[in-house]
């Protein structure tokens, strides 16, 4: 979002990230998610409440605490939502959310290794690659699924998601292509974009019903930032780790 907001070259945008910069080498090595998935330096390490549905025990819930969010620590699988779900959203009255409506945006975002077709795009910021190494055990597993009547599917982001096969990955040249790598890194040189890390937002500031800024804490210091145009809160399912501010003023430079 920060990359898109700042691409006009005029809007001053400040991105606040609760976590650190994505300098940990295990972030960028694909197999490194085995390290980052439990590392509190880049991971919020949440746990759910206990409940009878999960044998009265908490469940571990990993979420990224770093630039790129969970796309910097996940298993690198690239798989879109089920087309029928998007179509149901449209049937419920959400104009513009059918699978036919959102597919062009999936294609625009994608740089598919196999090139563009009806369901895939090329030249977009997010690199999508095939799994190069085909393990004999995986091949045997897929063959057994086919023998049991499950259709072979070599593209879960294509015409359908039913079946068994290999996933596609968000990698570029054998390195992770996170949201930070795909979108933010190319935009970092823009003079109208600032990225503030280790900035934990504590509250949104209001003038009546209009949001005019926020307060965030870095270390032991509470910093207030005001926005002359708008405040955009990227509220994910868990926590709200990122804020973007357009036309920002009076942020201390330190």
DARAJO-V705213 format. One record per residue. N is the residue number from 1. RES is the residue in one letter. PHI is phi in whole degrees, -180 to 180 (* if undefined). PSI is psi in radians with two decimals (999 if undefined). NEAR is the number of other C-alpha atoms within 8 Angstrom. Layout:
N	RES	PHI	PSI	NEAR
N	RES	PHI	PSI	NEAR
//
This chain:
1	X	*	-0.72	5
2	X	-62	-0.65	11
3	X	-65	-0.75	9
4	X	-70	-0.69	6
5	X	-66	-0.54	10
6	X	-95	-0.03	15
7	X	-72	-0.25	8
8	X	-76	-0.21	6
9	X	81	-0.06	8
10	X	-116	-0.74	7
11	X	-69	2.17	10
12	X	-83	2.15	11
13	X	-125	2.31	15
14	X	-118	2.22	13
15	X	-103	2.18	13
16	X	-105	2.14	15
17	X	-120	2.24	16
18	X	-68	-0.51	13
19	X	-92	-2.93	13
20	X	-92	3.11	11
21	X	-70	2.72	7
22	X	-86	1.01	10
23	X	-95	-0.19	5
24	X	-62	2.12	6
25	X	-62	-0.46	6
26	X	-69	-0.33	11
27	X	-63	-0.70	14
28	X	-93	-0.26	11
29	X	-86	2.10	11
30	X	-51	-0.76	13
31	X	-72	-0.12	6
32	X	-66	-0.22	10
33	X	-64	-0.35	13
34	X	-65	-0.40	7
35	X	-92	-0.84	8
36	X	-71	-0.40	12
37	X	-67	-0.24	10
38	X	-128	0.10	9
39	X	-87	1.98	9
40	X	-67	-0.22	7
41	X	-70	-0.46	5
42	X	-129	0.16	12
43	X	-140	2.29	15
44	X	-69	-0.40	9
45	X	53	0.94	11
46	X	-73	2.79	8
47	X	-133	2.52	8
48	X	-79	2.95	8
49	X	-71	2.72	7
50	X	-71	2.71	10
51	X	-166	2.74	9
52	X	-64	-0.44	6
53	X	-70	-0.35	5
54	X	-124	0.72	9
55	X	58	0.59	7
56	X	55	0.78	8
57	X	-138	2.68	8
58	X	-77	2.64	10
59	X	-110	2.43	9
60	X	-75	2.37	8
61	X	-134	1.71	8
62	X	-77	2.34	10
63	X	-143	2.43	11
64	X	-69	2.29	13
65	X	-119	1.21	14
66	X	-171	2.82	15
67	X	-56	2.32	12
68	X	95	-0.17	12
69	X	57	-2.49	11
70	X	-69	-0.31	10
71	X	-69	-0.21	10
72	X	-92	-0.17	16
73	X	-130	-0.04	14
74	X	-79	-3.03	9
75	X	-82	0.16	6
76	X	70	0.19	10
77	X	-75	2.34	9
78	X	-108	1.93	9
79	X	-149	2.26	8
80	X	-83	2.92	5
81	X	-66	2.81	6
82	X	-68	2.30	7
83	X	-57	-0.66	8
84	X	-64	-0.53	7
85	X	-67	-0.76	8
86	X	-61	-0.73	12
87	X	-65	-0.61	11
88	X	-68	-0.67	9
89	X	-58	-0.75	11
90	X	-65	-0.70	12
91	X	-65	-0.44	7
92	X	-82	-0.01	6
93	X	109	0.07	6
94	X	-88	1.49	8
95	X	-59	2.35	6
96	X	91	0.06	7
97	X	-115	0.22	12
98	X	-71	2.85	13
99	X	-62	-0.63	10
100	X	-62	-0.58	7
101	X	-74	-0.70	8
102	X	-87	-0.34	10
103	X	-56	-0.74	9
104	X	-58	-0.53	8
105	X	-78	-0.60	7
106	X	-60	-0.79	10
107	X	-66	-0.68	13
108	X	-66	-0.61	10
109	X	-77	-0.33	10
110	X	-96	2.51	15
111	X	-122	1.44	13
112	X	-76	2.28	13
113	X	-56	-0.61	9
114	X	-83	-0.02	5
115	X	92	-3.13	9
116	X	-90	2.61	10
117	X	-155	-2.79	6
118	X	-58	-0.63	4
119	X	-108	-0.14	10
120	X	-130	2.70	12
121	X	-121	2.90	15
122	X	-135	2.62	12
123	X	90	-0.04	8
124	X	-78	3.06	11
125	X	-74	-0.49	9
126	X	-96	1.96	13
127	X	-77	2.30	14
128	X	-123	2.13	14
129	X	-122	2.84	12
130	X	-87	2.70	8
131	X	-74	2.06	9
132	X	-77	-0.85	4
133	X	-81	2.12	4
134	X	-107	1.73	7
135	X	-71	2.36	6
136	X	-57	-0.59	6
137	X	-66	-0.69	6
138	X	-65	-0.72	8
139	X	-62	-0.71	9
140	X	-66	-0.66	8
141	X	-64	-0.79	8
142	X	-63	-0.75	11
143	X	-62	-0.66	8
144	X	-68	-0.63	8
145	X	-64	-0.74	11
146	X	-63	-0.73	11
147	X	-64	-0.48	7
148	X	-85	0.02	6
149	X	102	0.07	6
150	X	-85	2.23	9
151	X	-68	2.50	9
152	X	-72	2.32	9
153	X	-133	1.98	11
154	X	-96	0.05	8
155	X	-153	1.66	12
156	X	-75	-0.11	12
157	X	-109	0.32	9
158	X	-102	-2.31	8
159	X	-67	-0.48	7
160	X	-157	2.80	7
161	X	-108	-0.06	10
162	X	-75	2.44	7
163	X	131	-2.96	8
164	X	-133	2.42	12
165	X	171	-2.87	9
166	X	-93	2.50	8
167	X	-78	2.83	12
168	X	-95	2.74	13
169	X	-124	2.61	11
170	X	-91	1.31	14
171	X	-131	2.62	13
172	X	-134	2.08	10
173	X	53	0.82	4
174	X	67	0.37	7
175	X	-128	2.69	9
176	X	-63	2.36	13
177	X	-110	1.44	13
178	X	-79	3.07	11
179	X	-62	-0.62	12
180	X	-67	-0.70	12
181	X	-71	-0.76	10
182	X	-72	-0.73	12
183	X	-110	-0.81	11
184	X	-79	-0.72	11
185	X	-58	-0.78	8
186	X	-65	-0.36	8
187	X	-95	-0.17	11
188	X	-63	-0.44	9
189	X	-78	-0.13	6
190	X	-69	2.27	8
191	X	-68	-0.30	6
192	X	-95	0.17	10
193	X	-122	2.21	14
194	X	-120	2.44	9
195	X	-119	2.07	9
196	X	-111	2.04	9
197	X	-102	2.94	11
198	X	53	0.66	11
199	X	-115	1.70	12
200	X	-90	1.93	12
201	X	-70	2.28	13
202	X	-106	-0.58	8
203	X	-163	2.69	7
204	X	-91	2.39	10
205	X	-93	2.43	9
206	X	-127	2.57	9
207	X	-115	1.66	7
208	X	70	-2.10	4
209	X	-102	0.09	5
210	X	-102	2.21	6
211	X	-74	2.25	10
212	X	-124	0.04	14
213	X	162	-2.82	14
214	X	-160	2.96	12
215	X	-115	2.36	13
216	X	-134	2.72	12
217	X	-113	2.28	12
218	X	-130	2.03	10
219	X	66	-2.29	5
220	X	-99	0.17	5
221	X	-104	2.29	6
222	X	-96	2.15	8
223	X	-118	2.37	10
224	X	-107	2.36	9
225	X	-130	2.41	11
226	X	-115	2.55	11
227	X	-116	2.24	13
228	X	-84	-0.23	9
229	X	-117	-1.07	9
230	X	-158	2.75	11
231	X	-116	2.24	12
232	X	-119	2.07	7
233	X	-102	2.04	8
234	X	-88	1.60	9
235	X	-95	1.86	9
236	X	-85	-3.06	7
237	X	-61	-0.62	4
238	X	-126	2.19	5
239	X	59	-3.14	6
240	X	-137	1.33	9
241	X	-78	-0.21	14
242	X	-131	2.36	11
243	X	-125	2.49	13
244	X	-118	2.46	14
245	X	-129	2.24	15
246	X	-95	2.53	14
247	X	51	1.05	11
248	X	-82	2.52	14
249	X	-132	2.84	8
250	X	48	0.69	6
251	X	-87	2.15	9
252	X	-61	2.38	5
253	X	-98	1.98	3
254	X	-145	999	2
//
